[in-house]
Amino acid sequence: MADQVTVKVDSRGRICIPAKIRKEIGDTATIKRTPEGFLLLPGKKEDAQEKLRKIIKSKHRRTGKPENWSPEKMKSIWNKTE
């Protein structure tokens, strides 16, 4: 494969990457701006279990104290959406 490939941008702004290059890139890609132009780099593959582990270990974003609503108050909300 050549070191450089010219591709066209379609009317919707999409670029069609040749299949041989897509196989090397993988499922995700990163486009990086450089002084010479733009550079397409293979993306980092994320491990789903590791991503979940980070979410579980992260600090919560909740502010304030949660309210314990009565069943009547919860039912009043259900009645408003009908």
C-alpha positions as protocol buffer text, in pm:
chain_id: "A"
residue {
  index: 1
  type: MET
  ca { x: 0 y: 0 z: 0 }
}
residue {
  index: 2
  type: ALA
  ca { x: 122 y: 350 z: -80 }
}
residue {
  index: 3
  type: ASP
  ca { x: 234 y: 582 z: 198 }
}
residue {
  index: 4
  type: GLN
  ca { x: -20 y: 840 z: 85 }
}
residue {
  index: 5
  type: VAL
  ca { x: -377 y: 801 z: -44 }
}
residue {
  index: 6
  type: THR
  ca { x: -599 y: 1078 z: -180 }
}
residue {
  index: 7
  type: VAL
  ca { x: -967 y: 1053 z: -85 }
}
residue {
  index: 8
  type: LYS
  ca { x: -1269 y: 1270 z: -161 }
}
residue {
  index: 9
  type: VAL
  ca { x: -1513 y: 1433 z: 79 }
}
residue {
  index: 10
  type: ASP
  ca { x: -1873 y: 1360 z: -24 }
}
residue {
  index: 11
  type: SER
  ca { x: -2163 y: 1607 z: -23 }
}
residue {
  index: 12
  type: ARG
  ca { x: -2238 y: 1523 z: 342 }
}
residue {
  index: 13
  type: GLY
  ca { x: -1882 y: 1593 z: 455 }
}
residue {
  index: 14
  type: ARG
  ca { x: -1783 y: 1227 z: 492 }
}
residue {
  index: 15
  type: ILE
  ca { x: -1452 y: 1075 z: 391 }
}
residue {
  index: 16
  type: CYS
  ca { x: -1441 y: 722 z: 254 }
}
residue {
  index: 17
  type: ILE
  ca { x: -1134 y: 542 z: 390 }
}
residue {
  index: 18
  type: PRO
  ca { x: -1013 y: 249 z: 176 }
}
residue {
  index: 19
  type: ALA
  ca { x: -1073 y: -98 z: 327 }
}
residue {
  index: 20
  type: LYS
  ca { x: -704 y: -184 z: 364 }
}
residue {
  index: 21
  type: ILE
  ca { x: -645 y: 129 z: 570 }
}
residue {
  index: 22
  type: ARG
  ca { x: -963 y: 74 z: 778 }
}
residue {
  index: 23
  type: LYS
  ca { x: -836 y: -271 z: 878 }
}
residue {
  index: 24
  type: GLU
  ca { x: -512 y: -120 z: 1005 }
}
residue {
  index: 25
  type: ILE
  ca { x: -687 y: 166 z: 1187 }
}
residue {
  index: 26
  type: GLY
  ca { x: -943 y: -50 z: 1369 }
}
residue {
  index: 27
  type: ASP
  ca { x: -1283 y: 51 z: 1509 }
}
residue {
  index: 28
  type: THR
  ca { x: -1191 y: 404 z: 1617 }
}
residue {
  index: 29
  type: ALA
  ca { x: -960 y: 674 z: 1488 }
}
residue {
  index: 30
  type: THR
  ca { x: -824 y: 1006 z: 1608 }
}
residue {
  index: 31
  type: ILE
  ca { x: -778 y: 1306 z: 1381 }
}
residue {
  index: 32
  type: LYS
  ca { x: -498 y: 1531 z: 1502 }
}
residue {
  index: 33
  type: ARG
  ca { x: -420 y: 1881 z: 1378 }
}
residue {
  index: 34
  type: THR
  ca { x: -51 y: 1932 z: 1300 }
}
residue {
  index: 35
  type: PRO
  ca { x: 141 y: 2228 z: 1153 }
}
residue {
  index: 36
  type: GLU
  ca { x: 145 y: 2042 z: 819 }
}
residue {
  index: 37
  type: GLY
  ca { x: -228 y: 1959 z: 821 }
}
residue {
  index: 38
  type: PHE
  ca { x: -430 y: 1677 z: 973 }
}
residue {
  index: 39
  type: LEU
  ca { x: -307 y: 1335 z: 1078 }
}
residue {
  index: 40
  type: LEU
  ca { x: -528 y: 1026 z: 1108 }
}
residue {
  index: 41
  type: LEU
  ca { x: -419 y: 794 z: 1390 }
}
residue {
  index: 42
  type: PRO
  ca { x: -556 y: 461 z: 1510 }
}
residue {
  index: 43
  type: GLY
  ca { x: -782 y: 515 z: 1812 }
}
residue {
  index: 44
  type: LYS
  ca { x: -729 y: 358 z: 2150 }
}
residue {
  index: 45
  type: LYS
  ca { x: -936 y: 48 z: 2212 }
}
residue {
  index: 46
  type: GLU
  ca { x: -1130 y: 74 z: 2536 }
}
residue {
  index: 47
  type: ASP
  ca { x: -1183 y: -226 z: 2757 }
}
residue {
  index: 48
  type: ALA
  ca { x: -1549 y: -222 z: 2865 }
}
residue {
  index: 49
  type: GLN
  ca { x: -1473 y: -377 z: 3204 }
}
residue {
  index: 50
  type: GLU
  ca { x: -1199 y: -124 z: 3274 }
}
residue {
  index: 51
  type: LYS
  ca { x: -1430 y: 161 z: 3173 }
}
residue {
  index: 52
  type: LEU
  ca { x: -1699 y: 30 z: 3411 }
}
residue {
  index: 53
  type: ARG
  ca { x: -1442 y: -8 z: 3689 }
}
residue {
  index: 54
  type: LYS
  ca { x: -1340 y: 360 z: 3648 }
}
residue {
  index: 55
  type: ILE
  ca { x: -1704 y: 470 z: 3664 }
}
residue {
  index: 56
  type: ILE
  ca { x: -1770 y: 267 z: 3979 }
}
residue {
  index: 57
  type: LYS
  ca { x: -1458 y: 400 z: 4154 }
}
residue {
  index: 58
  type: SER
  ca { x: -1518 y: 764 z: 4055 }
}
residue {
  index: 59
  type: LYS
  ca { x: -1663 y: 1011 z: 4305 }
}
residue {
  index: 60
  type: HIS
  ca { x: -2034 y: 1073 z: 4279 }
}
residue {
  index: 61
  type: ARG
  ca { x: -2159 y: 1398 z: 4127 }
}
residue {
  index: 62
  type: ARG
  ca { x: -2464 y: 1429 z: 4348 }
}
residue {
  index: 63
  type: THR
  ca { x: -2505 y: 1754 z: 4533 }
}
residue {
  index: 64
  type: GLY
  ca { x: -2737 y: 1801 z: 4824 }
}
residue {
  index: 65
  type: LYS
  ca { x: -2917 y: 1537 z: 5025 }
}
residue {
  index: 66
  type: PRO
  ca { x: -3152 y: 1286 z: 4858 }
}
residue {
  index: 67
  type: GLU
  ca { x: -3516 y: 1302 z: 4957 }
}
residue {
  index: 68
  type: ASN
  ca { x: -3717 y: 999 z: 5068 }
}
residue {
  index: 69
  type: TRP
  ca { x: -4047 y: 1051 z: 4892 }
}
residue {
  index: 70
  type: SER
  ca { x: -4367 y: 897 z: 5015 }
}
residue {
  index: 71
  type: PRO
  ca { x: -4559 y: 661 z: 4785 }
}
residue {
  index: 72
  type: GLU
  ca { x: -4834 y: 926 z: 4754 }
}
residue {
  index: 73
  type: LYS
  ca { x: -4588 y: 1186 z: 4626 }
}
residue {
  index: 74
  type: MET
  ca { x: -4448 y: 940 z: 4372 }
}
residue {
  index: 75
  type: LYS
  ca { x: -4798 y: 847 z: 4254 }
}
residue {
  index: 76
  type: SER
  ca { x: -4884 y: 1214 z: 4209 }
}
residue {
  index: 77
  type: ILE
  ca { x: -4602 y: 1240 z: 3953 }
}
residue {
  index: 78
  type: TRP
  ca { x: -4728 y: 932 z: 3766 }
}
residue {
  index: 79
  type: ASN
  ca { x: -5077 y: 1087 z: 3744 }
}
residue {
  index: 80
  type: LYS
  ca { x: -4936 y: 1407 z: 3588 }
}
residue {
  index: 81
  type: THR
  ca { x: -4771 y: 1219 z: 3300 }
}
residue {
  index: 82
  type: GLU
  ca { x: -5085 y: 1040 z: 3186 }
}
